[in-house]
């Protein structure tokens, strides 16, 4: 049996810093549309102007999709950590109840190497 150690405080810090970085990414990308619009306005080629105008909505959707994926990953990681910790707590409570009844523990023992 593999022994897992989850430090909820460490995970919370990692999720918080990842969320901060993700929000900064969103702030960094937001002006991109303005830069494309400015480039399209300054450009003397109708072909390039049209390409830039078409590129902006496409890239904004792509970046928004990345943001949704990051958010889903953070939510999933937080949820999985919570479920893992709650499972550990439940196993300990069951073991304590069983111990008071004289029943063998159901918590797997970590193997030492």
Beta strands, then each sheet from edge to edge (+ up, - down):
end
